[in-house]
């Protein structure tokens, strides 16, 4: 418990021992002084009073030092608390940023999967488009063939009409 008291107020054990020893020594001196003769007792009492005054001054100085140390300790504790508060705030901000980063990575992975899917669909559509273009080219080629045949038959039909008209005219001439 004494150790806790000393560390709490940052008092060196030697200083505390000196204070305690001084008080004990003063008490012993008082006892010794009363045991000698009355006259010597008076002189010694005066001497002890002087010493006691010095010791009181030392004690006062030590108490002042103790108060300064306590004030310094309180300000240091306050600074430590401020640093702990800052550290906690930065830790929370870091956690928030890490969560945002994780969410962003997940969105990127989803988008990459979607891009891959769309890329696959694009390749399928390109293949279908290629097939459709080939089929269209075949159909156009077939249509050209059909149109040429139609033109041939239209020409044949036109020639037949011309011949038919000519025959009709000849028949009218013979009938008429």
Secondary structure, 3 states (H helix, E strand, C coil): CHHHHHHHCCCCHHHHHHHHHHHHHHHHHHHHHHHCCHHHHHHHHHHHHHHHHHHHHHHHHHHHHHHHHHHHHHHHHHHHHHHHHHHHHHHHHHHHHHHHHHHHHHHHHHHHHHHHHHHHHHHHHHHHHHHHHHHHHHHHHHHHHHHHHHHHHHHHHHHHHHHHHHHHHHHHHHHC
